[in-house]
């Protein structure tokens, strides 16, 4: 027996976790395996629905990791292409869920539907599931009580694009992160006493928070540090054409070029600014560092 959920689950946010937790609890009750059947790449990238602007909350590896932390036994990734997208709900249930993966119970969020059936209601999808021998279970939407809205990946993307990190983190249920490798920069920060680690993202379609300066936790070499991250074009010291992700790690002097780095965003300190002199920039960075030091002391460090 297999209890499963299907979907893209971008962000694996608190709404998704309601669904995935139900998968785990039902699987335990039934003595079944808990499974997520997801897709890659994102359907919007394949079907060209605003694909040039669309960005992801989680890489495929991040999704897998978050799902396993919730307790999901198996994460199955189906390559998403136009041929796959053309399937009807009945074909998807019959040929994949039943024939390939042996799904006996399907857990679905309040607005989840599958298949290329235009205007199909969830009730109709559940009827088709029952015809194929799958017992459907519906999970209601999870509300962000502070804003009285149903949590969704779209709302989280909107918050991140506005720099509203704490709102995004509340909806996610964890701190939003970026992962990449440390690459060579121009070393301008080092010349003014603020050496920075420039990172190149492992997932190029990962959504960047709005330009600005952020207090972050930095994970490197199995250890966690405090830091400040600037996302933007460095208008004081460059021509403003290239966006970078630069992190100053507090009380840290090791050489980490070529190593993995993970950032967890805690709160937004300020907008990115253009200063009339390097001295003014340096003074502001000192204030940013002090601000981050104080605020991060109030936060509990949890590695995920």
C-alpha positions in Angstrom: 0.0 0.0 0.0 1.2 3.5 -0.8 -0.2 6.8 0.5 0.9 9.6 -1.8 0.6 13.2 -2.7 1.3 14.7 -6.1 2.4 18.2 -7.1 5.3 20.6 -7.5 5.4 21.7 -3.9 7.6 24.7 -4.5 8.9 26.0 -1.2 7.5 23.0 0.8 5.7 25.7 2.8 3.3 25.3 5.8 0.4 24.7 3.5 2.3 21.9 1.8 3.3 20.5 5.1 -0.3 20.1 6.1 -0.7 17.8 3.1 2.6 16.0 3.6 2.0 15.5 7.3 -1.4 13.9 6.5 0.4 11.6 4.0 2.7 10.5 6.8 0.0 10.0 9.4 -2.2 8.0 7.1 0.7 5.9 5.9 1.5 5.0 9.6 -2.1 4.1 10.3 -2.3 1.9 7.2 1.2 0.3 7.5 1.9 1.8 4.1 4.8 3.8 2.6 4.6 7.6 2.4 5.4 8.9 -1.1 5.5 12.3 -2.9 5.3 12.2 -6.7 6.6 15.5 -7.9 7.8 17.0 -11.2 10.9 18.7 -12.6 11.3 21.2 -14.2 8.4 23.5 -13.2 5.4 23.3 -15.5 5.5 27.0 -16.1 9.1 26.7 -17.5 8.0 23.9 -19.9 4.7 25.4 -21.0 6.2 28.9 -21.4 3.8 30.5 -18.9 5.8 33.7 -18.0 8.8 31.4 -18.0 11.4 34.1 -18.5 10.4 35.8 -15.2 9.5 32.8 -13.2 11.7 31.9 -10.3 11.8 29.0 -7.8 11.6 29.0 -4.0 13.4 25.6 -3.7 15.8 23.7 -5.8 15.0 20.0 -6.4 17.6 19.0 -3.8 16.1 21.4 -1.2 12.6 19.9 -1.9 13.8 16.4 -1.4 15.6 17.4 1.9 12.6 19.2 3.3 10.2 16.4 2.4 12.4 13.8 4.1 12.7 15.9 7.2 8.9 15.9 7.4 8.9 12.1 7.3 8.2 11.3 3.7 9.7 7.9 2.8 10.0 8.2 -1.0 10.3 11.2 -3.3 9.6 10.3 -6.9 10.5 12.9 -9.5 8.8 12.6 -12.9 10.4 14.6 -15.8 7.8 17.2 -16.9 7.5 17.7 -20.6 4.8 18.6 -23.1 3.9 14.9 -23.7 3.4 14.3 -20.0 1.4 17.5 -19.6 -1.0 16.4 -22.3 -2.3 13.4 -20.2 -5.8 13.3 -18.9 -6.5 12.8 -15.2 -7.6 9.3 -15.9 -4.4 8.5 -17.8 -2.2 9.9 -15.0 -4.0 8.0 -12.3 -4.1 4.7 -14.3 -0.7 4.7 -15.9 1.4 6.3 -13.2 -0.2 6.3 -9.8 -1.7 2.8 -10.0 0.4 0.9 -12.6 3.8 2.4 -11.8 3.7 3.3 -8.1 0.8 1.3 -6.6 -0.9 4.3 -5.0 -3.9 3.3 -2.9 -4.6 6.6 -1.1 -4.1 10.1 -2.6 -3.9 13.2 -0.4 -4.6 16.5 -2.1 -4.7 20.1 -1.0 -7.9 22.1 -1.2 -7.1 23.5 -4.7 -5.0 20.6 -6.2 -5.9 19.1 -9.5 -4.0 17.0 -12.0 -4.3 16.2 -15.7 -5.1 18.1 -18.9 -8.8 18.2 -18.3 -10.1 21.8 -18.8 -12.3 23.2 -16.0 -12.3 19.9 -14.1 -13.4 20.3 -10.5 -11.6 18.6 -7.6 -14.8 16.6 -7.0 -14.6 15.2 -10.5 -10.9 14.4 -10.0 -11.8 12.5 -6.8 -14.5 10.5 -8.7 -11.9 9.5 -11.3 -9.5 8.5 -8.5 -12.1 6.2 -6.9 -12.8 4.6 -10.3 -9.1 3.7 -10.5 -9.1 2.2 -7.0 -7.5 5.2 -5.3 -9.1 6.6 -2.1 -8.9 10.4 -2.1 -8.4 12.6 1.0 -8.8 16.4 0.9 -6.8 18.7 3.1 -8.0 22.3 3.7 -5.8 25.3 3.0 -3.5 26.5 5.8 -4.2 30.1 6.8 -1.5 32.7 7.7 -3.3 33.9 10.8 -1.4 37.2 11.0 -2.6 38.2 7.5 -5.7 36.0 7.3 -4.8 34.7 3.9 -4.3 31.1 2.7 -0.6 30.4 2.3 0.7 29.7 -1.2 3.9 29.7 -3.1 2.8 32.7 -5.1 2.2 34.8 -1.9 5.6 33.8 -0.6 7.3 34.9 -3.9 5.5 38.2 -3.6 6.8 38.7 -0.1 10.3 37.9 -1.1 10.2 40.3 -4.0 9.2 43.1 -1.6 12.0 42.2 0.8 9.5 41.0 3.4 11.7 38.2 4.7 10.0 37.7 8.0 6.6 37.4 6.4 8.0 34.9 3.9 9.7 32.9 6.6 6.4 32.8 8.6 4.6 31.3 5.6 7.4 28.9 4.8 7.8 27.6 8.4 11.6 28.0 8.1 14.1 30.6 7.0 14.4 31.2 3.3 17.8 30.1 2.0 20.2 30.4 -0.9 22.9 27.8 -1.6 25.9 28.1 -3.9 29.7 28.0 -4.2 32.0 30.9 -3.2 33.6 32.5 -6.2 36.3 35.1 -6.8 35.2 38.7 -6.6 36.9 42.1 -6.9 38.0 42.0 -3.3 36.9 45.6 -2.7 35.3 44.6 0.6 38.5 43.4 1.9 40.2 46.7 1.2 37.8 48.5 3.5 37.8 46.0 6.3 34.7 44.1 5.2 35.7 41.0 3.2 32.8 39.3 1.5 32.1 35.9 0.1 30.5 36.1 -3.4 28.3 33.1 -4.2 27.2 31.6 -7.4 23.9 29.8 -7.0 23.6 26.1 -7.6 20.1 26.6 -8.9 20.1 29.6 -11.4 16.3 29.9 -11.3 16.2 30.4 -7.5 14.3 33.5 -6.5 16.4 36.3 -5.0 14.9 38.5 -2.3 14.6 42.2 -3.2 17.8 44.2 -3.5 19.0 45.2 -0.1 21.1 44.3 3.0 20.0 41.4 5.1 20.9 39.8 8.4 21.7 36.1 7.7 22.9 32.9 9.2 25.8 31.4 7.2 26.5 27.7 7.0 30.0 26.6 5.9 32.0 23.6 6.7 29.4 22.2 9.0 29.4 25.3 11.2 27.0 28.3 11.5 28.0 31.9 11.6 26.3 35.3 11.7 26.6 37.5 8.7 25.2 40.4 6.5 24.3 39.8 2.9 24.0 42.4 0.2 21.9 41.5 -2.8 22.1 44.1 -5.6 24.4 45.9 -8.0 26.8 47.6 -5.6 26.1 51.1 -7.0 28.8 52.8 -4.9 31.6 50.8 -6.3 30.4 49.6 -9.7 28.5 50.6 -12.8 25.3 48.9 -11.5 24.9 46.5 -14.3 25.6 43.2 -12.6 23.6 41.8 -9.6 25.7 40.0 -7.0 25.2 38.1 -3.7 27.9 39.2 -1.3 28.1 38.1 2.3 30.3 39.5 5.1 30.7 36.8 7.8 31.1 38.2 11.2 34.3 37.4 13.1 35.5 35.1 10.3 38.8 35.2 8.4 39.1 31.8 6.7 39.7 31.3 3.0 36.5 29.6 1.6 36.9 30.1 -2.1 35.5 27.1 -4.0 33.5 25.9 -0.9 29.8 25.4 -0.4 27.9 28.2 1.4 24.4 28.4 2.5 22.6 31.6 3.6 19.5 31.7 5.8 17.7 35.1 5.7 16.5 36.4 9.1 15.5 40.0 8.4 16.0 42.9 6.1 18.2 45.7 7.5 17.8 48.3 4.7 17.6 49.1 1.0 20.7 49.1 -1.1 22.0 52.6 -1.3 24.5 54.6 -3.4 27.0 56.5 -1.1 28.9 59.6 -2.2 32.2 58.2 -0.7 33.8 54.9 0.4 34.1 56.3 3.9 30.3 56.8 4.1 29.8 53.3 2.8 32.2 51.9 5.4 30.4 53.8 8.2 27.1 52.3 7.1 28.5 48.8 6.9 29.8 49.2 10.5 26.2 50.1 11.5 24.8 47.2 9.5 27.2 44.8 11.2 26.3 46.1 14.7 22.6 45.9 13.8 22.9 42.3 12.7 25.0 41.3 15.7 22.3 42.5 18.1 19.3 41.2 16.1 20.8 37.8 15.4 21.5 37.3 19.1 17.7 37.3 19.6 17.2 34.4 17.1 17.4 30.7 17.7 19.9 29.0 15.4 18.4 25.9 13.8 20.2 24.1 11.0 18.0 22.3 8.5 
